[in-house]
Amino acid sequence: MTDFNLHPRQDTDELRAHFARHGRVRIAELLEREGAAALRDELALHSGWRHVLNGGDQIFESAPGSIELMEPAERAALEAAVMQSAAQGFQFRYDSIRVPDDESERATRSDLLTRFAEFMSSDAVLGWLAEITDDRSPQFADAQATRYRAGHFLTTHDDDVAGKNRSAAYVYGLSPEWRPEWGGLLLFTTAAEVTHAGVPGFNCLDLFAVGQSHSVSPVAAYAPADRISVTGWLRRRS
């Protein structure tokens, strides 16, 4: 059985200083490679992906590929609505596998994704991330796997949602040998410019304070692979 272990060569002082200056930091090698590779392999073959779209007050979920099976007129209407909402406000399109927040529900599952969420919620990891962010309030990490295929995207938002008690967001990348022109970039922005662009990577953790405007650029039609990651937030329990 694969165990998750932090990569031994971590410079916590340097990571903390970078986070203090910029409100974000990339940890280049989060885990020992065996654990990262095993998680990537499990997600690449996972049958539980659900396609998700923003519906305003709710999230619409469907099996990947089900939209392609819709009647042409119905599909065209849906695509037009998604593009319009993306152009005017908050919208997303990607595939997801969610991990339950409840500890008792997590305990009934043995898949690597759930075990990674438990690893991120462990006292040792939360304590280490608290040193980096200088915030000891989070009590657990939630998690979902995300898969961005050609045309998938996430428009600008800041993660500051009432009642979610989020402190910092994370993106754990599982996309080896990704090229910037394939899209799927994690963009930090102001109204006038892109202030930072993170290229998807493998076994790297992007950690950033909640409240910053950011987005994920569309994955290009010619990208030869899916952008796979595990994303979530460090949170306080209500």
SETORTI-67580 format. One line per 5 residues: number of its first residue (from 1); their letters; for each residue x, y, z of C-alpha. Coordinates in nm, 2 decimals. Example, Ala and Ser with C-alpha at 12.3 -4.5 7.8 and 13.67 -1.06 7.14 Angstrom:
SETORTI-67580
1	as	1.23/-0.45/0.78  1.37/-0.11/0.71
END
This chain:
SETORTI-67580
1	mtdfn	0.00/0.00/0.00  0.14/0.34/-0.10  0.21/0.59/0.18  0.22/0.97/0.14  0.53/1.13/0.28
6	lhprq	0.65/1.48/0.25  0.96/1.53/0.03  1.25/1.55/0.28  1.42/1.85/0.12  1.19/2.14/0.22
11	dtdel	1.32/2.49/0.32  1.03/2.61/0.54  1.19/2.94/0.61  1.23/3.02/0.24  0.87/2.91/0.17
16	rahfa	0.74/3.12/0.46  0.93/3.43/0.34  0.80/3.39/-0.02  0.44/3.35/0.11  0.47/3.65/0.33
21	rhgrv	0.59/3.87/0.03  0.34/3.74/-0.23  0.05/3.57/-0.05  0.13/3.26/-0.25  0.41/3.01/-0.29
26	riael	0.48/2.70/-0.50  0.63/2.40/-0.33  0.82/2.23/-0.61  0.83/1.88/-0.47  0.56/1.81/-0.21
31	lereg	0.57/1.43/-0.18  0.82/1.16/-0.23  0.77/1.06/-0.59  0.62/0.71/-0.53  0.31/0.85/-0.37
36	aaalr	0.27/1.12/-0.63  0.29/0.87/-0.92  0.05/0.63/-0.75  -0.21/0.90/-0.70  -0.17/1.02/-1.06
41	delal	-0.21/0.67/-1.19  -0.53/0.61/-0.99  -0.69/0.93/-1.10  -0.60/0.87/-1.47  -0.80/0.55/-1.46
46	hsgwr	-1.07/0.65/-1.22  -1.43/0.58/-1.33  -1.59/0.83/-1.09  -1.54/1.16/-1.27  -1.83/1.39/-1.30
51	hvlng	-1.85/1.69/-1.54  -1.94/2.01/-1.35  -2.08/2.35/-1.46  -2.18/2.65/-1.26  -2.56/2.70/-1.25
56	gdqif	-2.57/3.00/-1.03  -2.74/2.88/-0.72  -2.63/2.52/-0.78  -2.37/2.31/-0.96  -2.48/2.10/-1.25
61	esapg	-2.31/1.75/-1.26  -2.32/1.49/-1.54  -2.12/1.20/-1.66  -1.83/1.30/-1.88  -1.94/1.28/-2.25
66	sielm	-2.31/1.30/-2.17  -2.34/1.65/-2.31  -2.21/1.51/-2.65  -2.51/1.27/-2.65  -2.77/1.55/-2.61
71	epaer	-3.00/1.65/-2.90  -2.82/1.90/-3.12  -3.05/2.19/-3.04  -3.04/2.12/-2.66  -2.67/2.10/-2.66
76	aalea	-2.63/2.42/-2.86  -2.85/2.60/-2.62  -2.65/2.47/-2.32  -2.32/2.56/-2.49  -2.44/2.91/-2.56
81	avmqs	-2.56/2.96/-2.20  -2.22/2.84/-2.06  -2.03/3.07/-2.30  -2.25/3.37/-2.21  -2.21/3.32/-1.84
86	aaqgf	-1.84/3.28/-1.88  -1.81/3.60/-2.07  -2.02/3.80/-1.82  -1.94/3.65/-1.48  -1.83/3.34/-1.29
91	qfryd	-1.84/3.00/-1.47  -1.64/2.68/-1.48  -1.62/2.36/-1.68  -1.41/2.07/-1.57  -1.44/1.71/-1.44
96	sirvp	-1.44/1.64/-1.07  -1.42/1.37/-0.80  -1.51/1.50/-0.46  -1.39/1.38/-0.12  -1.64/1.41/0.17
101	ddese	-1.56/1.66/0.44  -1.69/1.44/0.71  -1.43/1.24/0.89  -1.65/0.94/0.95  -1.73/0.92/0.57
106	ratrs	-1.37/0.95/0.48  -1.29/0.66/0.72  -1.51/0.43/0.51  -1.31/0.49/0.19  -0.97/0.35/0.11
111	dlltr	-0.89/0.51/-0.23  -0.57/0.72/-0.27  -0.76/1.04/-0.33  -0.93/1.02/0.01  -0.61/0.92/0.18
116	faefm	-0.44/1.22/0.02  -0.71/1.45/0.17  -0.65/1.28/0.51  -0.28/1.34/0.47  -0.34/1.71/0.39
121	ssdav	-0.56/1.72/0.71  -0.31/1.55/0.93  -0.16/1.74/1.23  0.19/1.71/1.08  0.10/1.86/0.74
126	lgwla	-0.15/2.12/0.87  0.11/2.23/1.12  0.38/2.26/0.85  0.15/2.46/0.62  0.06/2.68/0.92
131	eitdd	0.43/2.76/0.95  0.44/2.87/0.59  0.12/3.07/0.59  0.16/3.20/0.95  -0.20/3.10/1.01
136	rspqf	-0.28/2.82/1.26  -0.66/2.85/1.24  -0.73/2.58/0.97  -0.85/2.25/1.12  -0.88/2.04/0.81
141	adaqa	-0.82/2.04/0.43  -1.11/1.96/0.19  -1.03/1.81/-0.15  -1.15/1.73/-0.49  -0.97/1.59/-0.79
146	tryra	-1.00/1.81/-1.10  -0.95/1.71/-1.46  -0.94/1.99/-1.72  -0.97/1.86/-2.08  -0.97/2.06/-2.40
151	ghflt	-1.19/2.36/-2.36  -1.23/2.34/-1.99  -1.17/2.65/-1.78  -1.24/2.84/-1.46  -1.31/3.21/-1.47
156	thddd	-1.20/3.48/-1.22  -1.30/3.44/-0.86  -1.14/3.49/-0.52  -1.26/3.18/-0.31  -1.39/3.40/-0.03
161	vagkn	-1.73/3.24/0.01  -1.94/3.32/0.33  -1.97/3.02/0.56  -1.69/2.81/0.40  -1.43/2.93/0.66
166	rsaay	-1.15/2.91/0.41  -0.80/3.04/0.50  -0.58/2.93/0.20  -0.63/2.74/-0.12  -0.41/2.48/-0.27
171	vygls	-0.36/2.31/-0.61  -0.16/1.99/-0.61  -0.04/1.94/-0.97  -0.03/1.59/-1.13  0.05/1.70/-1.48
176	pewrp	0.40/1.60/-1.59  0.59/1.77/-1.88  0.32/2.03/-1.94  0.39/2.32/-2.18  0.25/2.67/-2.12
181	ewggl	0.09/2.69/-2.46  -0.13/2.40/-2.37  -0.33/2.63/-2.14  -0.47/2.54/-1.80  -0.25/2.81/-1.64
186	llftt	-0.33/2.92/-1.29  -0.35/3.30/-1.34  -0.34/3.56/-1.06  -0.48/3.89/-1.19  -0.58/4.25/-1.12
191	aaevt	-0.83/4.44/-1.33  -0.55/4.55/-1.56  -0.30/4.27/-1.58  -0.19/3.91/-1.50  0.04/3.94/-1.21
196	hagvp	0.15/3.57/-1.20  0.10/3.27/-1.42  0.16/2.92/-1.29  0.22/2.64/-1.54  0.07/2.30/-1.44
201	gfncl	0.33/2.07/-1.30  0.38/1.74/-1.14  0.41/1.68/-0.76  0.40/2.06/-0.69  0.17/2.24/-0.45
206	dlfav	0.05/2.59/-0.52  -0.06/2.74/-0.19  -0.22/3.09/-0.17  -0.42/3.30/0.06  -0.79/3.33/0.00
211	gqshs	-0.91/3.66/-0.13  -0.69/3.69/-0.44  -0.84/3.71/-0.79  -0.74/3.41/-0.99  -0.86/3.18/-1.27
216	vspva	-0.76/2.88/-1.48  -0.71/2.95/-1.85  -0.88/2.73/-2.11  -0.70/2.41/-2.20  -0.61/2.42/-2.57
221	ayapa	-0.78/2.19/-2.82  -0.43/2.06/-2.92  -0.32/1.97/-2.56  -0.22/1.61/-2.58  -0.30/1.54/-2.21
226	drisv	-0.55/1.63/-1.94  -0.46/1.88/-1.67  -0.51/1.67/-1.35  -0.47/1.80/-1.00  -0.62/1.78/-0.65
231	tgwlr	-0.75/2.11/-0.53  -0.90/2.24/-0.20  -0.89/2.47/0.08  -0.74/2.48/0.44  -1.05/2.55/0.65
236	rrs	-1.19/2.60/0.99  -1.49/2.39/1.10  -1.80/2.59/1.15
END
